[in-house]
Amino acid sequence: METTSVHLTQRRSARLFASVPVRARGVNAEGRKFRENSRSVVISMHGGLIYIREAVQLGAEMVLVNPATEEEQECRVVYLGDLSEKGTRVGVEFLSPSPHFWGVEFTQQDGPGSTRSH
């Protein structure tokens, strides 16, 4: 998997463009439970940007599961982007940092301003 560091604003850790399979489960905007398979767009040790077909609300909590490792990570919706054919781009923040959740090794050099490829 090829990823590239990106920095747009001051961040706690590097953000990497990476398409990583993920399962999401939570409660949609209508109060119904959902589960769906998705992929990341951008990842960091503090969360990521994923596609979700279900309508979710800002501040909603959900659980992401990495199907390769079955690791679960609780997160909060912090951004709702535009709707596309893949779903809505949803920014999630992990409730606790998880540097190994995505299966990518984040290093201290992956701070703001880093342009190192992985």
C-alpha positions in Angstrom: 0.0 0.0 0.0 1.4 3.4 -1.0 0.7 6.4 1.1 1.8 10.0 1.0 2.1 12.5 3.9 -0.1 15.6 3.6 -0.3 18.6 5.8 -3.0 21.2 5.3 -3.1 22.7 8.8 -1.3 22.2 12.1 -2.1 18.7 13.2 -1.3 16.4 16.1 0.1 13.9 13.7 0.7 13.3 10.0 -2.3 12.6 7.8 -1.7 10.0 5.0 -3.7 9.4 1.9 -4.5 5.7 2.2 -7.3 3.4 1.2 -7.6 1.0 4.1 -10.7 -1.4 4.4 -12.7 -0.7 7.5 -16.0 -1.7 9.0 -18.1 0.9 10.7 -21.0 0.4 13.1 -23.0 2.9 15.0 -26.4 4.7 15.1 -27.5 6.7 12.0 -29.2 10.1 12.0 -32.6 8.4 12.3 -31.6 6.5 15.5 -31.2 3.1 13.8 -28.2 0.9 14.3 -26.1 0.3 11.2 -23.0 -1.7 10.1 -21.2 -1.2 6.8 -18.0 -1.9 5.1 -16.1 1.1 4.0 -12.6 2.4 3.1 -10.5 5.2 4.4 -9.5 8.2 2.3 -7.0 9.8 4.7 -5.7 8.3 8.0 -3.7 9.4 11.1 -3.0 8.0 14.5 -5.8 10.1 15.8 -8.5 9.2 13.3 -9.3 9.4 9.6 -11.6 10.3 6.8 -13.8 7.5 5.6 -16.8 7.0 3.3 -20.1 6.2 5.0 -23.4 5.6 3.1 -25.5 5.9 6.2 -26.5 9.4 7.3 -24.7 10.2 10.6 -24.6 13.3 12.7 -21.7 15.5 13.9 -20.7 14.3 17.4 -22.1 10.8 16.9 -20.0 8.0 18.2 -19.3 4.9 16.2 -16.9 2.0 16.3 -14.4 1.2 13.5 -13.0 -2.3 13.0 -9.9 -3.0 11.0 -10.9 -6.3 9.3 -7.3 -7.4 8.8 -6.6 -7.3 12.6 -10.2 -7.2 14.1 -9.0 -4.3 16.2 -11.9 -2.1 17.3 -11.6 1.7 17.9 -14.3 3.9 19.3 -14.5 7.3 17.5 -16.5 10.4 17.2 -17.8 12.1 14.0 -16.0 15.5 13.7 -16.6 16.3 10.0 -19.3 15.7 7.4 -18.2 16.3 3.8 -19.9 16.1 0.5 -22.0 13.2 -0.7 -20.6 11.2 -3.6 -21.3 7.8 -5.3 -19.1 6.2 -2.6 -21.1 7.8 0.3 -20.5 10.8 2.5 -16.9 11.7 3.5 -16.9 11.5 7.3 -14.1 12.6 9.5 -13.7 10.6 12.6 -11.5 11.2 15.7 -10.5 8.3 17.8 -11.5 8.6 21.5 -8.0 7.5 22.3 -4.9 7.7 20.0 -4.3 4.4 18.2 -1.1 4.6 16.2 -1.4 0.9 15.0 -5.1 0.7 14.1 -4.6 1.4 10.3 -1.7 -1.0 10.0 0.7 1.9 9.1 3.7 2.8 11.2 3.5 6.5 12.1 6.8 7.9 13.3 7.7 11.1 15.1 9.0 12.5 11.8 5.4 12.3 10.5 4.6 15.6 12.2 3.3 18.7 10.5 5.3 19.7 7.5 6.6 16.2 6.8 6.5 15.2 3.2 8.0 11.8 3.6 6.5 8.9 1.6 5.7 5.6 3.3 
